[in-house]
Amino acid sequence: MSEVSHRRGSTGKGGRAAVPAARRPQPSGYRSGGSGGGGRDKSGRRTWPRRLAITLSALILVVAGLGAAFYEHLNGNIKGVAISGGGAEKADAFGRTPINVLVIGSDARDTAADCKLGGDCNDGGANADVEMVLHVSADRSNATVMSVPRDTVTQLPSCTDSKTGQQVPAQTGMINSALEHGPSCQVAAVHQLTGIPIDHFMMVDFGGVVNMSDAIGGVPVCVDSNVYDTYSHLKLAKGTHTLKGVSALEFLRSRHGFGTGSDLGRTVAQHIFLSSMVRTLKSAGTLTNPSDLYGLANAATKALTVDTGLDSITKLLGFADDLNKVPSDRITFTTMQTEPSPSDQNRVVIAPAAQNLLSAIANDQSLTTGSGGKSAAAGSTNSSAPTTPPAVPDAQIAVTVENGGGITGRASDIATALVGDGFSPQTGSANAPAPTTTVRYPAGKQAEAQAVASALRIPSSALHQDSGASGVTVLIGSDWSSGTTYPAGAGGGKPAPADTKAAVQGANAQNANSSSCAQVSTFKTVEVNGVPMTPSQAYADSPDIPNSAP
């Protein structure tokens, strides 16, 4: 660009002084003093405008050729994979639809580089080291990034293995293990677990993280204490460091360095890194600098595997444009709420408290206000403001389910589903004929009724206060003949809104515009020479190990 725009007659630094007019060589056909300031050939036609037009046309062809070559080069980098089983988004009143992308960090060691970076080269297969659902609202005013802890045990759906073409039966397993059978299986598993439609996916491996962080130029992160994770090899002194390349990968992979040393602490550290990355890209103007953008685009397209809905530069640029419309202070990072698995304390299961977060994302509800603060539903943080009674836990909400559709077993099925979702075991069933589904509740029980309706995907228009009701009652009408969630579009109403205050409780929510330090674990999560110790103790005990970044 600089060579094309450089003016050789410039008298500025680095340019040549202008040649006086009397000494300039006269081009063929040039006649001084001609009218209109242009030379003419023997036929009287002006020559320099024609030559200028020819020159400009040639330049345009060259630039267009470079642009086409660049476009084809980037397109050739992209790897596209078809997906299914992710559900479909519903349009809002203006015909706009949200975007939900499953971002996957693969721990595959398919190349020598990834094998060297990740270690454990002979373990085979691939798991989703990172799983984040990126939700961009239909009006592009806000976004939510929700991490799904990789240690979550759930029921995995049946799917088709992308390599063998064989049908994989439904089974219980860790949510990250579905990737072994291909991205489509992973998308279907996250969709089934969360109920959130997944339109697209983006997957990156170890080497891709290294190359992309290099292309960005590094991401500043802060740690609140000295840390040495002997497993991921991350070693940093207390304070702020700019991480790129291998050090960025070590930080993103560290699960023993932060929090309690589990995957939950790692998701919080990853959110800190990504929040800083968003701020870095926007403040540095990377997305508007052609040279920087080329390097980032080249690294990203080489590193990413995407679905066929994003497998071209045009499609990726469209998605990037949609994402770029969201201000950084309206991007919320969260972690899906979990609790220890009853059968294995080293694993977790989805917690009943997660339902509000999942419903908020599925129903396209923002977790921030227009000014970037917490959702208005979260209430005021002013100590002088009246306090809102805490939400009643789902486990304390007993529901009466009545069968009004005449289909045997319907009320029992729904009651069982509610208990399975974490509602009180006192939930029971009865019979009472009715054509439409409703949720009735007494005064003061609206929040409980909304929680029940949200879990069953019943629209808010079906909620009715009833002075004669003793508790929350779900009446299953003839408009709901099968399944344990209310069919989309039935009744013509919108889904009951999720409680956005409850949505972020226990979800480690943070705003992309706010900076914080990753909290180094105070537990003995690592070992040095076989001796258990905290990451800070390991740092002090390993002076000969170089830091990951200055």
C-alpha positions as CSV (number, residue, x, y, z in Angstrom):
1,M,0.0,0.0,0.0
2,S,2.8,2.4,0.9
3,E,4.6,1.8,-2.4
4,V,1.5,2.3,-4.5
5,S,0.7,5.7,-2.8
6,H,4.3,7.0,-2.6
7,R,4.8,10.2,-4.8
8,R,8.2,10.2,-6.3
9,G,8.1,14.0,-6.7
10,S,7.6,14.5,-3.0
11,T,10.0,16.8,-1.2
12,G,9.2,15.1,2.1
13,K,11.7,12.9,4.0
14,G,12.9,10.1,1.8
15,G,11.5,11.7,-1.5
16,R,13.4,13.3,-4.4
17,A,13.2,17.1,-5.0
18,A,10.9,18.2,-7.8
19,V,12.7,18.7,-11.2
20,P,12.3,22.3,-12.5
21,A,9.8,22.5,-15.4
22,A,12.4,23.8,-17.8
23,R,14.7,20.8,-17.2
24,R,12.0,18.1,-17.3
25,P,12.2,15.7,-20.3
26,Q,9.4,16.3,-22.7
27,P,7.3,13.3,-23.6
28,S,6.5,12.4,-27.1
29,G,3.6,14.4,-28.4
30,Y,3.9,17.1,-25.7
31,R,3.4,20.7,-26.7
32,S,3.8,23.4,-24.2
33,G,1.2,26.1,-23.8
34,G,-1.6,23.9,-25.1
35,S,-5.2,24.8,-24.1
36,G,-6.8,22.8,-21.3
37,G,-3.4,21.9,-19.8
38,G,-3.2,18.6,-21.7
39,G,-0.9,17.5,-24.5
40,R,-2.3,16.4,-27.9
41,D,-1.0,14.0,-30.5
42,K,-0.9,14.7,-34.2
43,S,-4.6,14.1,-34.6
44,G,-5.4,16.6,-31.9
45,R,-6.5,14.2,-29.3
46,R,-5.3,14.7,-25.7
47,T,-2.8,12.0,-24.8
48,W,-2.2,12.2,-21.1
49,P,-5.8,11.7,-20.0
50,R,-5.9,8.6,-22.1
51,R,-2.6,7.3,-20.8
52,L,-3.7,8.1,-17.2
53,A,-6.9,6.1,-17.8
54,I,-4.9,3.2,-19.1
55,T,-2.4,3.3,-16.2
56,L,-5.3,3.5,-13.6
57,S,-7.0,0.6,-15.3
58,A,-3.9,-1.5,-15.2
59,L,-3.4,-0.6,-11.5
60,I,-7.0,-1.6,-10.7
61,L,-6.5,-4.9,-12.5
62,V,-3.3,-5.6,-10.5
63,V,-5.0,-4.7,-7.2
64,A,-8.1,-6.8,-8.1
65,G,-5.8,-9.7,-9.0
66,L,-4.0,-9.5,-5.7
67,G,-7.3,-9.2,-3.9
68,A,-8.7,-12.3,-5.7
69,A,-5.5,-14.2,-5.0
70,F,-5.6,-13.2,-1.3
71,Y,-9.3,-14.2,-1.1
72,E,-8.7,-17.5,-2.7
73,H,-5.7,-18.1,-0.4
74,L,-7.7,-17.5,2.7
75,N,-10.6,-19.5,1.4
76,G,-8.3,-22.4,0.7
77,N,-7.1,-22.3,4.4
78,I,-10.6,-23.0,5.8
79,K,-11.8,-26.5,6.7
80,G,-15.6,-26.9,6.6
81,V,-17.6,-29.7,8.2
82,A,-21.3,-30.3,8.0
83,I,-23.2,-30.5,11.3
84,S,-26.7,-31.7,12.4
85,G,-28.6,-32.1,15.6
86,G,-28.1,-28.6,16.9
87,G,-31.7,-27.4,16.6
88,A,-32.8,-24.1,15.0
89,E,-33.1,-20.5,16.2
90,K,-36.4,-18.7,16.2
91,A,-36.8,-15.3,14.7
92,D,-37.9,-12.3,16.7
93,A,-40.8,-10.0,15.8
94,F,-38.6,-8.3,13.2
95,G,-37.5,-11.5,11.5
96,R,-34.0,-11.3,13.0
97,T,-32.4,-14.4,14.5
98,P,-29.7,-14.8,17.2
99,I,-26.4,-16.6,16.4
100,N,-25.2,-19.4,18.6
101,V,-21.7,-20.8,18.0
102,L,-20.1,-23.6,19.8
103,V,-16.4,-22.7,20.2
104,I,-14.3,-25.9,20.7
105,G,-10.7,-26.2,21.8
106,S,-9.6,-29.6,20.7
107,D,-6.9,-31.6,22.5
108,A,-6.1,-33.8,19.5
109,R,-2.5,-34.6,18.9
110,D,-3.0,-35.1,15.1
111,T,0.3,-33.4,14.1
112,A,3.8,-33.6,15.4
113,A,3.5,-29.9,16.5
114,D,0.3,-30.6,18.5
115,C,1.9,-33.7,20.0
116,K,4.9,-31.7,21.2
117,L,2.7,-28.9,22.6
118,G,0.2,-31.1,24.3
119,G,2.2,-34.1,25.4
120,D,0.6,-37.5,26.0
121,C,1.2,-38.2,22.3
122,N,0.0,-41.8,22.3
123,D,-3.4,-41.4,24.0
124,G,-5.3,-41.2,20.6
125,G,-8.7,-39.6,19.9
126,A,-9.8,-36.1,20.7
127,N,-11.7,-34.4,23.5
128,A,-13.1,-30.9,23.7
129,D,-10.6,-29.3,26.1
130,V,-12.7,-26.1,25.8
131,E,-16.4,-25.7,25.1
132,M,-18.0,-22.3,25.0
133,V,-21.4,-21.3,23.7
134,L,-21.1,-17.9,22.1
135,H,-24.6,-16.3,21.8
136,V,-25.0,-13.1,19.8
137,S,-28.5,-11.5,20.2
138,A,-30.9,-11.1,17.4
139,D,-30.5,-7.3,17.4
140,R,-26.7,-7.6,17.8
141,S,-26.8,-5.4,20.9
142,N,-25.4,-7.9,23.4
143,A,-23.6,-11.3,23.6
144,T,-23.1,-14.0,26.2
145,V,-20.2,-16.5,26.3
146,M,-21.0,-19.5,28.4
147,S,-18.4,-22.2,29.2
148,V,-19.6,-25.8,29.6
149,P,-17.2,-27.5,32.1
150,R,-15.5,-30.4,30.3
151,D,-15.9,-32.6,33.4
152,T,-19.8,-32.5,33.1
153,V,-21.3,-36.0,33.0
154,T,-24.5,-36.2,31.0
155,Q,-26.5,-38.3,28.6
156,L,-24.9,-38.1,25.2
157,P,-27.2,-38.4,22.2
158,S,-26.9,-41.0,19.4
159,C,-25.0,-39.6,16.5
160,T,-23.0,-40.6,13.4
161,D,-19.2,-40.8,13.6
162,S,-17.8,-38.4,11.1
163,K,-14.8,-40.7,10.2
164,T,-16.4,-44.2,10.2
165,G,-20.0,-43.3,9.3
166,Q,-21.1,-45.7,12.0
167,Q,-24.0,-44.9,14.3
168,V,-22.9,-44.2,17.8
169,P,-25.5,-45.2,20.4
170,A,-26.7,-42.9,23.1
171,Q,-24.7,-43.3,26.3
172,T,-23.7,-41.6,29.6
173,G,-20.4,-39.9,29.5
174,M,-18.4,-36.7,29.9
175,I,-19.7,-33.9,27.7
176,N,-16.2,-33.3,26.1
177,S,-15.9,-36.9,24.9
178,A,-18.5,-36.6,22.1
179,L,-15.8,-34.8,20.0
180,E,-14.1,-38.2,19.5
181,H,-16.8,-38.9,16.9
182,G,-16.6,-35.5,15.2
183,P,-17.8,-31.9,15.7
184,S,-21.4,-32.7,14.7
185,C,-21.6,-35.2,17.7
186,Q,-20.2,-32.5,20.0
187,V,-22.7,-29.9,18.8
188,A,-25.6,-32.4,19.3
189,A,-24.4,-33.2,22.8
190,V,-24.2,-29.6,23.9
191,H,-27.6,-28.8,22.3
192,Q,-29.2,-31.7,24.2
193,L,-27.5,-30.8,27.5
194,T,-28.4,-27.1,27.4
195,G,-31.5,-26.9,25.2
196,I,-29.8,-24.0,23.3
197,P,-29.9,-24.2,19.5
198,I,-26.4,-24.4,18.1
199,D,-26.1,-22.9,14.6
200,H,-22.4,-23.1,14.0
201,F,-19.1,-24.3,15.5
202,M,-15.5,-23.2,15.4
203,M,-12.8,-25.6,16.5
204,V,-9.1,-24.8,17.1
205,D,-6.2,-27.1,18.1
206,F,-3.1,-26.4,20.2
207,G,-1.0,-25.2,17.3
208,G,-3.8,-22.9,16.2
209,V,-4.0,-21.2,19.6
210,V,-0.2,-20.6,19.4
211,N,-0.4,-19.1,15.9
212,M,-3.4,-17.0,16.5
213,S,-2.1,-15.5,19.8
214,D,1.1,-14.6,17.9
215,A,-0.9,-13.0,15.1
216,I,-2.8,-10.9,17.6
217,G,0.5,-9.7,19.1
218,G,0.0,-11.0,22.5
219,V,-2.7,-10.7,25.2
220,P,-2.1,-9.0,28.6
221,V,-3.2,-11.0,31.6
222,C,-2.8,-10.6,35.3
223,V,-2.2,-13.2,38.0
224,D,-2.7,-12.3,41.7
225,S,0.3,-14.4,42.9
226,N,3.3,-16.3,41.7
227,V,2.1,-19.4,39.8
228,Y,3.8,-22.5,38.5
229,D,1.5,-25.2,37.1
230,T,3.8,-28.2,36.6
231,Y,1.3,-29.9,34.3
232,S,0.6,-27.1,31.8
233,H,4.1,-25.7,32.4
234,L,2.7,-22.2,33.0
235,K,5.1,-20.2,35.2
236,L,4.4,-16.5,35.9
237,A,5.4,-14.0,38.6
238,K,2.7,-12.0,40.3
239,G,1.5,-9.2,38.1
240,T,0.6,-8.5,34.4
241,H,2.2,-10.2,31.5
242,T,1.7,-10.2,27.7
243,L,1.1,-13.8,26.6
244,K,1.5,-15.1,23.1
245,G,2.5,-18.3,21.5
246,V,3.2,-21.2,23.8
247,S,2.7,-19.1,27.0
248,A,-0.8,-18.2,25.9
249,L,-1.6,-21.9,25.3
250,E,-0.1,-22.8,28.8
251,F,-2.4,-20.2,30.4
252,L,-5.5,-21.3,28.6
253,R,-4.8,-25.0,29.4
254,S,-3.9,-24.5,33.1
255,R,-6.4,-26.2,35.4
256,H,-4.1,-26.8,38.3
257,G,-2.9,-23.2,38.6
258,F,-6.2,-21.4,39.3
259,G,-9.2,-21.6,41.6
260,T,-9.5,-25.0,43.3
261,G,-7.4,-26.7,40.7
262,S,-10.4,-28.0,38.7
263,D,-11.8,-27.3,35.3
264,L,-14.1,-24.6,36.9
265,G,-11.1,-22.4,37.8
266,R,-9.7,-22.9,34.3
267,T,-12.9,-21.5,32.7
268,V,-12.7,-18.3,34.8
269,A,-9.0,-17.8,33.7
270,Q,-10.0,-18.4,30.1
271,H,-12.7,-15.7,30.4
272,I,-10.1,-13.3,31.8
273,F,-7.8,-14.0,28.8
274,L,-10.7,-13.7,26.2
275,S,-12.0,-10.5,27.8
276,S,-8.5,-9.0,27.5
277,M,-8.2,-10.2,23.9
278,V,-11.4,-8.4,23.0
279,R,-10.2,-5.2,24.5
280,T,-6.7,-5.6,22.9
281,L,-8.2,-6.1,19.4
282,K,-10.5,-3.1,19.7
283,S,-8.0,-0.7,21.3
284,A,-5.1,-1.7,18.9
285,G,-7.3,-1.2,15.8
286,T,-6.3,-4.6,14.5
287,L,-9.6,-5.1,12.8
288,T,-9.2,-2.0,10.7
289,N,-5.4,-2.2,9.9
290,P,-5.0,-4.1,6.6
291,S,-1.5,-5.4,7.5
292,D,-2.5,-6.6,11.0
293,L,-5.8,-8.0,9.7
294,Y,-4.0,-10.0,7.0
295,G,-1.8,-11.7,9.5
296,L,-4.7,-12.4,11.8
297,A,-7.0,-13.6,9.0
298,N,-4.3,-15.9,7.6
299,A,-3.6,-17.4,11.1
300,A,-7.2,-17.8,11.9
301,T,-8.3,-19.4,8.7
302,K,-5.4,-21.9,9.0
303,A,-6.2,-22.6,12.6
304,L,-10.0,-23.0,12.4
305,T,-12.2,-25.8,11.5
306,V,-15.8,-24.6,11.1
307,D,-19.2,-25.8,9.9
308,T,-20.3,-25.4,6.3
309,G,-22.3,-22.3,7.3
310,L,-19.1,-20.4,8.0
311,D,-16.7,-22.1,5.5
312,S,-15.8,-19.1,3.3
313,I,-14.3,-15.7,3.8
314,T,-17.6,-14.0,3.0
315,K,-19.4,-16.0,5.6
316,L,-16.8,-15.5,8.3
317,L,-16.6,-11.7,7.5
318,G,-20.4,-11.5,7.9
319,F,-20.2,-13.2,11.3
320,A,-17.3,-11.0,12.3
321,D,-19.3,-8.0,11.4
322,D,-22.2,-9.1,13.5
323,L,-20.0,-9.8,16.5
324,N,-18.1,-6.5,16.0
325,K,-21.4,-4.6,16.4
326,V,-21.6,-5.7,20.1
327,P,-19.9,-3.3,22.5
328,S,-17.3,-5.0,24.7
329,D,-19.2,-3.8,27.8
330,R,-22.2,-5.8,26.7
331,I,-20.4,-9.1,26.4
332,T,-20.9,-11.3,29.4
333,F,-18.7,-14.3,30.2
334,T,-20.3,-17.0,32.4
335,T,-19.8,-20.7,33.3
336,M,-22.7,-23.1,33.3
337,Q,-23.6,-23.9,37.0
338,T,-22.7,-27.4,38.0
339,E,-22.6,-29.5,41.2
340,P,-20.5,-32.6,42.2
341,S,-21.6,-35.8,40.6
342,P,-23.2,-38.1,43.2
343,S,-21.3,-41.1,41.7
344,D,-17.9,-39.5,41.2
345,Q,-16.6,-36.5,43.2
346,N,-14.1,-35.8,40.4
347,R,-16.9,-35.1,38.0
348,V,-19.8,-32.7,37.9
349,V,-23.4,-32.7,36.7
350,I,-25.5,-29.8,35.6
351,A,-27.1,-28.0,38.5
352,P,-30.8,-27.0,38.7
353,A,-29.6,-23.4,39.1
354,A,-28.3,-23.5,35.5
355,Q,-31.9,-23.5,34.1
356,N,-32.2,-19.8,34.3
357,L,-28.9,-19.2,32.5
358,L,-29.7,-21.7,29.8
359,S,-33.3,-20.2,29.4
360,A,-31.9,-16.7,29.2
361,I,-29.6,-17.7,26.4
362,A,-32.2,-19.8,24.6
363,N,-34.7,-17.0,24.8
364,D,-32.3,-14.3,23.7
365,Q,-32.3,-12.4,27.0
366,S,-29.5,-10.0,27.7
367,L,-27.4,-10.4,30.9
368,T,-26.4,-6.7,30.7
369,T,-28.2,-3.4,30.5
370,G,-27.7,-0.8,27.7
371,S,-24.9,0.8,29.7
372,G,-23.1,-2.4,30.1
373,G,-24.0,-3.1,33.8
374,K,-25.7,-6.1,35.1
375,S,-29.2,-6.9,33.9
376,A,-31.9,-4.7,35.2
377,A,-33.5,-7.8,36.7
378,A,-30.4,-8.2,38.9
379,G,-31.6,-5.2,41.0
380,S,-29.7,-2.3,42.4
381,T,-26.4,-2.7,44.2
382,N,-27.2,0.5,46.3
383,S,-27.4,-0.6,49.9
384,S,-30.2,2.0,50.5
385,A,-32.4,0.4,47.9
386,P,-35.1,-2.0,49.0
387,T,-33.9,-5.6,48.9
388,T,-35.6,-8.3,46.8
389,P,-36.4,-11.5,48.5
390,P,-34.1,-14.2,47.3
391,A,-35.4,-16.6,44.7
392,V,-36.8,-19.9,46.1
393,P,-34.5,-22.8,45.0
394,D,-36.1,-25.2,42.5
395,A,-35.6,-28.0,45.0
396,Q,-38.1,-26.3,47.4
397,I,-40.8,-25.8,44.7
398,A,-43.4,-28.5,44.8
399,V,-45.6,-28.6,41.7
400,T,-49.0,-30.2,41.1
401,V,-49.3,-31.5,37.5
402,E,-52.8,-32.1,36.2
403,N,-53.6,-34.1,33.1
404,G,-56.2,-32.2,31.1
405,G,-55.5,-33.8,27.7
406,G,-56.9,-37.2,28.2
407,I,-53.7,-39.0,27.3
408,T,-52.8,-41.6,29.9
409,G,-49.5,-40.9,31.8
410,R,-49.0,-37.3,30.6
411,A,-49.1,-35.7,34.1
412,S,-46.9,-38.4,35.5
413,D,-44.3,-37.9,32.7
414,I,-44.2,-34.1,33.3
415,A,-44.0,-34.5,37.1
416,T,-41.1,-37.0,36.7
417,A,-39.3,-34.6,34.3
418,L,-39.6,-31.7,36.8
419,V,-38.2,-33.8,39.6
420,G,-35.4,-34.8,37.3
421,D,-34.7,-31.0,36.6
422,G,-34.3,-30.5,40.4
423,F,-37.8,-29.5,41.5
424,S,-39.1,-30.8,44.8
425,P,-39.7,-34.6,45.1
426,Q,-43.1,-33.6,46.5
427,T,-44.2,-32.8,42.9
428,G,-47.2,-35.0,42.0
429,S,-49.8,-35.6,39.4
430,A,-53.6,-35.6,39.1
431,N,-56.4,-35.4,36.4
432,A,-58.5,-32.4,35.3
433,P,-59.7,-32.1,31.7
434,A,-58.8,-28.9,29.9
435,P,-58.1,-27.8,26.2
436,T,-55.1,-25.5,26.9
437,T,-52.0,-25.7,29.0
438,T,-51.8,-23.2,31.9
439,V,-49.7,-22.6,35.0
440,R,-51.7,-21.4,38.0
441,Y,-50.2,-19.9,41.2
442,P,-51.3,-18.1,44.3
443,A,-50.3,-14.5,45.3
444,G,-46.6,-14.3,46.1
445,K,-45.7,-17.4,44.1
446,Q,-45.1,-15.7,40.7
447,A,-41.3,-16.3,40.7
448,E,-41.8,-20.0,41.5
449,A,-44.4,-20.3,38.7
450,Q,-42.0,-18.6,36.2
451,A,-39.2,-21.0,37.2
452,V,-41.5,-24.0,36.5
453,A,-42.8,-22.5,33.2
454,S,-39.2,-21.7,32.1
455,A,-38.1,-25.3,32.8
456,L,-41.0,-26.6,30.7
457,R,-40.7,-23.9,28.0
458,I,-44.3,-22.8,28.7
459,P,-45.0,-19.3,27.4
460,S,-45.5,-16.5,29.8
461,S,-49.1,-15.9,28.4
462,A,-50.0,-19.2,30.0
463,L,-49.3,-18.0,33.6
464,H,-52.3,-17.0,35.7
465,Q,-52.6,-15.9,39.3
466,D,-55.4,-17.9,41.0
467,S,-56.6,-17.0,44.5
468,G,-57.9,-20.5,45.0
469,A,-54.5,-22.2,44.2
470,S,-52.5,-23.5,47.1
471,G,-49.3,-23.8,45.2
472,V,-48.0,-23.9,41.6
473,T,-50.1,-26.1,39.4
474,V,-49.4,-27.1,35.8
475,L,-52.5,-28.1,33.8
476,I,-51.5,-30.1,30.8
477,G,-54.0,-29.3,28.1
478,S,-54.9,-31.2,24.8
479,D,-52.5,-28.7,23.0
480,W,-49.6,-30.5,24.6
481,S,-49.9,-34.2,23.7
482,S,-46.2,-35.4,23.9
483,G,-42.8,-34.6,25.2
484,T,-41.7,-33.0,28.4
485,T,-41.2,-29.5,27.1
486,Y,-44.0,-27.4,25.6
487,P,-44.0,-27.5,21.8
488,A,-42.6,-24.3,20.2
489,G,-45.3,-22.2,18.7
490,A,-48.1,-23.9,20.5
491,G,-50.4,-21.3,22.2
492,G,-48.9,-18.5,20.2
493,G,-47.0,-17.0,23.2
494,K,-43.4,-16.2,24.0
495,P,-41.5,-18.5,26.4
496,A,-41.6,-17.4,30.1
497,P,-38.7,-15.0,30.7
498,A,-35.8,-16.4,32.7
499,D,-34.8,-14.8,36.0
500,T,-31.7,-13.0,34.8
501,K,-30.6,-12.3,38.4
502,A,-30.7,-16.0,39.2
503,A,-29.1,-16.7,35.8
504,V,-25.7,-15.3,36.8
505,Q,-25.7,-16.6,40.4
506,G,-22.8,-19.0,40.8
507,A,-21.9,-18.6,37.2
508,N,-18.7,-16.5,37.7
509,A,-20.1,-13.8,35.5
510,Q,-17.9,-11.0,34.3
511,N,-18.0,-8.2,31.8
512,A,-15.6,-8.2,28.9
513,N,-14.9,-4.5,29.6
514,S,-13.7,-5.1,33.1
515,S,-10.2,-6.4,33.9
516,S,-9.3,-8.7,36.8
517,C,-6.5,-10.9,37.9
518,A,-6.7,-14.7,37.7
519,Q,-6.8,-16.1,41.2
520,V,-3.9,-18.5,41.8
521,S,-5.0,-21.7,43.6
522,T,-4.2,-21.9,47.3
523,F,-4.6,-25.6,47.3
524,K,-1.9,-28.2,46.8
525,T,-2.8,-28.9,43.2
526,V,0.7,-29.5,41.8
527,E,3.8,-31.6,42.6
528,V,7.5,-30.9,42.4
529,N,9.7,-34.0,42.7
530,G,6.8,-35.9,44.0
531,V,6.0,-33.4,46.8
532,P,2.4,-31.9,46.7
533,M,2.4,-28.1,47.0
534,T,0.5,-25.0,45.9
535,P,1.3,-23.3,42.6
536,S,3.0,-20.5,44.5
537,Q,5.1,-22.9,46.5
538,A,6.1,-24.7,43.3
539,Y,7.1,-21.3,41.8
540,A,9.4,-20.6,44.8
541,D,10.8,-24.1,44.7
542,S,11.7,-24.0,41.0
543,P,14.0,-21.0,40.5
544,D,15.8,-22.8,37.6
545,I,12.6,-23.1,35.6
546,P,12.3,-20.0,33.3
547,N,9.1,-18.0,33.4
548,S,6.6,-18.4,30.6
549,A,6.7,-14.6,29.9
550,P,8.7,-11.7,31.3
